[in-house]
Amino acid sequence: MRGARARRSWGFAAAGLVALGWAAAPSARAAARRYTLDPAQSRVEIHVGKTGLFGFAGHEHEVVAGSFHGSATFDPDRVAASAVDLTIDAAALRVTGQGEPAGDVPKVQAAMVGPTCLDAGRFPTIRFVSSAVAEAAAAGAGGRDLTLHGDLTLHGVTRPLALHVHLEIAADHLDATGKTLLRQTDFGITPISKAGVVKVKDELTIVWRFHGTAR
């Protein structure tokens, strides 16, 4: 009898340890965190090249996003559950004037946000919403490389887009960097030209660095 009681005691103790293990398991997993993207510590650059018969006579343009808001949710243990939602104010896009005559900047700015290009009056926002996130490389001391699949809405047209992002996570913030290419004509925008001989390229290069603070 004494042996039976001892075996039952050990059995209850083992069951209790297993139950405690299951209860502790969820807390051991790192929780997903939401970050608010900070425009003051972020930068989005759009590089517009030139082409055409006398393309050498034109100038390339650098454009930056002056205003945007968005959030990023990242789960280190379930990367697929992560998400990004970003909205850029189209009218606040600004031509920096880098590498071009100062007198040309107001004209380029007006043409960019005007009805012949972005038509910011009709389409005031540019938005990217992710639908799937995958890890392109294993986590390491140098951060994580992700691929974000989602939809980009620009000039009233929504198209699928895949973005390759390098992510750095710290205690209370994240930094995401990357680069992608877009064709204006994919979104119903006709590249601006002058007399058909000097015009901007259809393809745009977008480079970004986003800083997000944990909420």
C-alpha atoms as one frame of an Amber mdcrd trajectory, in Angstrom:
protein
   0.000   0.000   0.000   2.764   2.362   0.937   4.459   1.668  -2.448   1.198
   2.312  -4.294   0.724   5.626  -2.499   4.288   6.619  -3.346   3.755   5.803
  -7.014   0.540   7.846  -7.020   2.370  10.779  -5.416   5.097  10.658  -8.044
   2.424  10.433 -10.731   0.625  13.514  -9.439   3.905  15.418  -9.211   4.854
  14.520 -12.777   1.412  15.550 -14.046   1.751  18.837 -12.197   5.143  19.512
 -13.801   3.746  18.772 -17.261   0.796  21.110 -16.641   3.133  23.852 -15.476
   5.252  23.325 -18.590   2.256  23.771 -20.873   1.144  26.852 -18.976   4.595
  28.412 -19.245   5.117  27.637 -22.918   3.018  30.502 -24.367   4.773  33.097
 -22.209   8.150  31.824 -23.387   7.278  32.735 -26.966   8.096  36.322 -27.922
   4.912  38.312 -28.489   4.156  40.239 -31.667   4.788  43.971 -31.344   3.276
  46.867 -33.215   5.431  49.801 -34.296   4.355  53.257 -35.420   6.397  54.516
 -38.367   8.051  57.868 -37.642   8.346  60.295 -40.616  10.859  62.446 -38.738
  13.333  59.548 -38.525  12.501  57.900 -41.848  13.203  58.744 -45.479  11.639
  57.676 -48.775  13.475  58.720 -51.950  12.174  58.385 -55.507  14.807  58.664
 -58.227  13.479  59.704 -61.631  15.840  59.177 -64.566  15.793  60.779 -68.026
  15.609  59.274 -71.488  14.745  60.236 -75.063  16.633  61.404 -78.146  18.308
  64.273 -76.272  18.094  62.803 -72.823  21.566  64.062 -71.997  20.179  67.627
 -72.083  17.620  66.946 -69.351  18.036  66.417 -65.642  17.348  63.555 -63.295
  15.037  64.296 -60.398  15.109  63.276 -56.766  11.773  63.224 -54.937  11.174
  62.611 -51.221   8.013  61.759 -49.315   7.194  64.737 -47.131   4.317  63.196
 -45.189   3.186  59.655 -44.463   1.767  57.515 -41.705   1.729  53.811 -41.094
   2.399  50.897 -38.824   4.278  47.610 -38.821   3.523  44.528 -36.757   6.333
  42.018 -36.363   6.218  38.605 -34.720   9.739  37.108 -34.482   8.392  33.591
 -33.892   5.654  33.726 -36.520   6.998  35.948 -39.284   4.016  35.121 -41.516
   1.754  36.871 -38.983   3.629  40.173 -39.440   2.061  43.038 -41.397   2.674
  46.536 -42.811   0.224  49.318 -43.656   1.706  52.517 -45.136  -0.017  55.603
 -46.570   1.901  58.436 -48.285   0.450  61.885 -48.957   0.826  62.311 -52.731
   0.553  66.109 -52.622   3.387  66.251 -50.072   5.907  64.548 -52.369   8.687
  67.087 -52.863  11.299  67.585 -55.568  14.585  68.203 -53.742  16.311  69.981
 -56.634  19.404  67.832 -56.183  21.473  68.024 -59.386  19.158  70.329 -61.340
  18.798  74.115 -61.842  16.896  75.788 -59.025  14.612  77.521 -61.529  13.371
  74.161 -62.820  12.287  72.831 -59.429   8.908  74.672 -59.146   7.968  73.592
 -62.680   8.898  69.958 -62.040   7.062  70.042 -58.696   3.876  71.407 -60.282
   4.015  68.891 -63.124   4.602  65.970 -60.758   1.569  66.555 -58.516  -0.581
  68.001 -61.317  -3.214  66.287 -63.480  -0.733  65.082 -66.119   1.216  62.960
 -63.618   0.175  61.999 -60.072  -3.044  64.043 -60.197  -2.883  64.433 -56.418
  -6.151  66.366 -56.388  -8.046  63.242 -57.507  -5.756  60.639 -55.952  -4.465
  62.166 -52.696  -2.832  59.063 -51.231  -0.421  56.290 -52.162  -0.936  53.173
 -50.057   0.793  49.832 -49.564  -0.874  47.076 -47.520   0.895  43.754 -47.033
  -0.947  40.463 -47.448   1.867  37.985 -46.725   5.336  38.124 -45.182   8.087
  35.534 -45.573  11.607  35.336 -44.223  14.122  35.276 -47.066  17.086  34.388
 -44.857  17.695  33.050 -41.377  17.845  35.454 -38.473  21.301  36.556 -37.396
  23.289  39.283 -35.746  22.892  41.386 -38.889  19.088  41.426 -38.761  16.468
  39.666 -40.850  15.734  39.727 -44.582  12.032  39.591 -45.411   9.864  39.568
 -48.515   6.605  41.492 -48.202   3.829  40.666 -50.650   0.947  43.104 -50.860
  -0.993  45.638 -52.897   0.167  49.117 -53.912  -2.470  51.702 -54.794  -1.081
  54.590 -56.846  -2.919  57.035 -59.129  -6.144  55.148 -58.447  -4.699  51.831
 -59.673  -4.026  48.866 -57.373  -1.404  46.297 -58.345   0.404  43.491 -56.486
   3.929  44.277 -55.338   6.704  42.294 -53.641   9.193  44.220 -51.511  12.523
  42.918 -50.213  13.229  44.429 -46.793  16.171  44.255 -44.416  14.897  44.525
 -40.846  16.788  45.478 -37.694  14.982  45.017 -34.361  16.026  46.693 -31.100
  14.403  46.804 -27.673  11.828  49.477 -28.503  12.166  50.217 -32.211  12.774
  48.773 -35.653  14.528  49.983 -38.800  13.593  48.707 -42.247  15.583  49.454
 -45.404  15.185  48.434 -49.008  14.829  49.360 -52.658  12.350  48.576 -55.418
  11.535  49.536 -59.002   8.170  50.737 -60.331   6.924  51.511 -63.824   4.713
  54.565 -64.065   2.707  53.134 -66.943   1.701  50.153 -64.772  -0.358  52.649
 -62.768  -1.802  54.618 -65.667   0.763  57.442 -65.504   2.322  58.760 -68.699
   5.966  59.807 -68.150   6.365  63.556 -68.650   8.160  64.647 -71.826   9.196
  67.888 -73.531   8.433  67.954 -77.233   8.960  64.192 -77.285  12.744  64.453
 -77.207  13.509  64.866 -73.490  11.422  62.886 -71.035  11.663  61.039 -67.759
  12.045  57.279 -67.675   9.056  55.065 -67.162  10.932  53.144 -64.474  11.363
  54.741 -61.050  13.800  53.652 -58.327  12.456  53.916 -54.797  14.806  53.686
 -51.819  13.535  53.747 -48.247  14.556  53.703 -44.620  11.717  53.445 -42.123
  12.076  53.887 -38.382   9.303  52.535 -36.194   8.739  52.974 -32.474   7.055
  50.276 -30.393   3.635  51.161 -29.060
